[in-house]
Amino acid sequence: MATAPKNNGLPLFYNQLEPLSSQQHANYKIRVADRAPFLVNEHAVPVTVEEFPLVQRRMPIVFSVGEDPVPLALMGLNEGVNTFIDADGRLIDPEVYVPAYVRRYPYMLARLRPDSEDLSLCFDPTADTIGAFEDGEPLFDGTEPSETTKQILQFNEQFEQAGQRTAMFVKEVKDLGLLIDGEVSIQPDGAAQPFIYRGFQMVDEKKLNELRGDQLRKIQQNGMLPLLYAHIFSLSLMRDLFARQVRAGITLAQPTA
């Protein structure tokens, strides 16, 4: 169920990455996007811990498998299925919260050299919202970044900081031994066999309740406890997500472990 890394080594959605330059991209503009075609076949999107309270209202939150788990908002239960986006990449329900990871695309902060700590604003040149267009918002005012570019940079800096806080949150969850392999069994009416979904991690509520007093006090004081319960409560939406797939007539292929 969890999203696998892309073959090109870049994060989800990104096909290429190019640093934004006032020399090379002086005439570039951006267009306001009313759709996200890159999201159509994606069933899971990374989220930061700050987004848990908003995401858990409509989408299950799980953790990816592997040594470095990432919190994911599930938009579908099967690979290639997104029940919140239509075939053109438009939101089916405009009131649904869109994770910051989606709104960040096609930009991101990246290190241009492995030995450097400095992050530069980069973009995916294959995106159809940025280019040498006649219309749109300019990215540069002469050699200086435009107000639009400054806002994009600020948003990406905030996202980077949220990502660091999320990594610290996940490390603490792992150190407490709270993550377990997840499994959800859904038995539709009239089906001979249940649909079993695996390939993700989740917090073990039993282990959470058995934490020592000092451990529980720590995660209560540092704000982790309500976020953990936001994740746990969101898991009940797995069945809602399954029902969305049924209503949409989406083929419900049995996922493998």
Secondary structure as UniProt FT lines:
FT   TURN            7..8
FT   TURN            12..13
FT   STRAND          18..19
FT   TURN            22..24
FT   TURN            26..27
FT   STRAND          29..30
FT   HELIX           37..39
FT   TURN            40..41
FT   STRAND          44..46
FT   HELIX           49..51
FT   HELIX           52..55
FT   TURN            56..58
FT   STRAND          61..63
FT   STRAND          71..74
FT   TURN            79..80
FT   TURN            83..84
FT   TURN            87..88
FT   TURN            94..95
FT   HELIX           100..104
FT   TURN            105..106
FT   STRAND          107..110
FT   TURN            114..115
FT   STRAND          120..123
FT   TURN            125..126
FT   TURN            128..129
FT   STRAND          130..131
FT   STRAND          137..138
FT   STRAND          140..141
FT   TURN            142..143
FT   STRAND          144..145
FT   HELIX           147..175
FT   TURN            176..177
FT   STRAND          179..181
FT   STRAND          184..186
FT   TURN            189..190
FT   STRAND          195..197
FT   STRAND          201..203
FT   HELIX           205..209
FT   HELIX           213..221
FT   TURN            222..223
FT   HELIX           224..234
FT   HELIX           235..237
FT   HELIX           238..247
FT   TURN            248..249
//
